[in-house]
Amino acid sequence: MSIGCKFCLTPGGKGISVKNKNLFATSDQLADHIEQEHDIPVRRVEETPDQAKQRAQKNNPRIGTHDC
């Protein structure tokens, strides 16, 4: 079963690509996609909101800036 990104699949979103790049096999893959493509921190298991933001900012420096 595939998991779709609701940000990509909504009207006005990126839409499903020919290679199904917006469909994921696991929730971890979807979370990585949301952080990398949409600049939105996603909390992981046993992670506080602050820890999630710090981890996401470390992996994607745009998160939390005026450019984001």
C-alpha positions in Angstrom: 0.0 0.0 0.0 1.3 3.5 -0.9 1.0 6.7 1.1 0.4 9.9 -0.8 1.5 13.4 0.1 -1.7 15.5 0.7 0.2 18.7 -0.2 1.2 17.3 -3.6 -2.1 15.7 -4.4 -4.5 18.6 -3.6 -5.8 20.8 -6.4 -3.1 23.3 -7.2 -0.5 21.0 -5.8 2.3 19.3 -7.7 0.2 16.3 -8.7 1.2 12.7 -9.1 4.2 12.4 -11.4 4.6 9.7 -14.0 7.0 7.8 -11.7 4.8 8.2 -8.6 7.4 10.3 -6.8 4.7 11.6 -4.5 3.7 8.1 -3.3 5.7 6.5 -0.5 6.0 3.0 1.0 6.5 4.1 4.6 5.4 6.9 6.9 9.1 7.7 7.5 9.6 8.3 3.7 6.6 10.5 3.6 7.9 12.5 6.6 11.3 13.0 4.9 9.5 14.2 1.8 7.4 16.7 3.7 10.4 18.1 5.4 12.6 18.3 2.3 10.0 19.4 -0.3 7.5 21.4 1.7 9.8 22.8 4.5 7.5 21.5 7.2 9.1 19.8 10.3 7.4 16.5 11.1 7.7 15.1 14.7 9.2 11.6 14.9 8.5 9.1 17.7 9.5 10.4 21.2 10.5 13.8 19.7 9.4 17.1 21.2 8.3 19.9 18.8 11.5 21.8 19.5 13.7 18.7 18.8 11.8 18.2 15.6 12.3 21.8 14.5 16.1 21.6 15.4 16.5 18.4 13.5 14.6 19.6 10.4 16.6 22.9 10.4 19.8 21.0 10.6 18.8 18.9 7.6 17.2 21.8 5.7 18.6 25.2 6.6 15.7 27.0 4.8 13.2 25.9 7.5 12.5 28.8 9.9 14.0 31.5 7.6 12.3 34.4 5.8 12.8 32.4 2.5 10.6 29.6 3.8 
